């Protein structure tokens, strides 16, 4: 399973193993300091768009998409970089 698939997978039961899986995801995100990303420069509509895209696309769909479609939100971000708003594209 890809990392994207793992992060998107919801818990299906209230069990200790499901809780441990959620805690592992939180730890993985904290290790990458995602909680420190400054998203204050993004408008609420932009955040909604990015969240919708993240829910909708699979890894395979992103790989098959043309670069224009894959990086359609790629422009100078609020941190002054040209890697896109989220800094990972």
Long-range contacts (C-beta under 8 A, 24 or more apart in sequence): 2-59, 4-58, 4-59, 5-58, 5-59, 8-54, 8-55, 37-86, 37-87, 38-78, 38-79, 39-78, 39-85, 40-78, 41-77, 41-78, 42-78, 42-85, 46-73, 46-85, 49-73, 50-85, 50-86
